[in-house]
Amino acid sequence: METQSEEQAVTKPADSGGEGGPPQVAGAQAVRPEDRMTLLLRLRAQTKQQLLEYKSMVDAHEEKTPEQIMQEKQIEAKIEELENEVEEAKTAFEMKKLALDSVLMNNMKQILNLNKLIMKSQQETWDLEEKLLDVRKKRLQLKQASERKLSEIQTEKNKQKDDLDSMENSDKIKTIQQKLETEIQITTVIQHVFQNLILGSKVNWAEDPALKETVLQLEKNLTMI
Amino acid sequence: MSVLRPLDRLPGLNTATILLVGTEDALLQQLADSMLKEDCTSELKVHLARSLPLPCSVNRPRIDLIVFVVNLHSKHSLQSVEESLCHLDAAFFLGKVAFLATGAGRDSHCSIHRNTVVKLAHTYRSPLLFCDLEIEDFRAAMAQRLVRLLQICAGHVPGVSALNLLSLLRGSENPSLEDL
């Protein structure tokens, strides 16, 4: 009575490029690290789902199935009942999910708003700091310019002083000064000679105005000029 | 032989296995090829069988989805499917079994009435799909659907389980079915 049925198996090679046969999780060497990561994540999701299914089967088996033999109609009715229960559970779950999602949405919106505010204030702070930096730079530049000007004035003053000093110390002036001295001496001697001449001649020089003027002129001290 | 149980083995990593049961070998082979051509992130394994029970000498992986292919042109395929259904553990019918009826396009050749298959699917609380497997475009579309179904039944889609999908598919059934 049992029919030995033929069975054929056809497999598809893994899409990561390996040959057909037992699946290789590591894949061919051509698989990049990102593909491996996505593969691992996918496998994780799959294993989670499969674990969930096995768990639910274990839970289902804990329920006692009715042993008595019921009529087909009754079985049908029971099946319909159970199916309805499943549908109701599903709708209740969906409603709860929707309610939670709306709360979540609100939270997310608030978070987004706060983030926007934060970004705005950070931008403003940055702008103000930039302005402060500019003002400081300008102040520094002005200070440097004034420093330069002052030092220039200083050097000019020093130059003038030096020029003056050098002028005083130059040789030309010295020779002229000496010449001047000797001339003054000679002239003083001539004055004395003329004085003595006039006094020695025992003439009354006070009576003649021209003579008087000459004597007074000779009296002048030339070093005081 | 032994009864096929859905959860007696641990699932293979990133692997999904589908078992196509039907008497039309050529159609099954074509459908298997279309399914393997589909772009899928998991590794697909397609097993073909004429009828259950399967020989237990073969070391096969955990079967995630069984599709019974009924050809509306031959009564023999329906009979063979009905006999095979006895060798399945009841836990399979929680979303891991689907019926596929082919050949509905050519109404003159149909020896089985549509409603028979509909009733069969309703009795076993499993989804029923119609497809003309001989036409390539329909076959490709059905292969795509089966691949998605298989991924969900194998647990590769987070958040959707086979049972969940079953109740989702049930919603789109014809309301007149309740009268049967």
Interface residues (C-beta under 8 A of the other chain):
Chain A: E2 T3 Q4 S5 E6 E7 Q8 A9 V10 T11 K12 P13 A14 D15 P23 V25 L39 R42 L43 A45 Q46 K48 Q49 Q50 L52 E53 Y54 S56 M57 I79 E83 V86 E87 K90
Chain B: M1 L7 P11 G12 L13 N14 T15 A32 D33 L36 D39 C40 T41 S42 E43 L44 K45 V46 H47 L48 A49 R50 S51 L52 P53 L54 P55 V58 R60 A91 R125 A154 G155 H156 V157 P158 G159 S161 A162 L163 N164 S167 R170
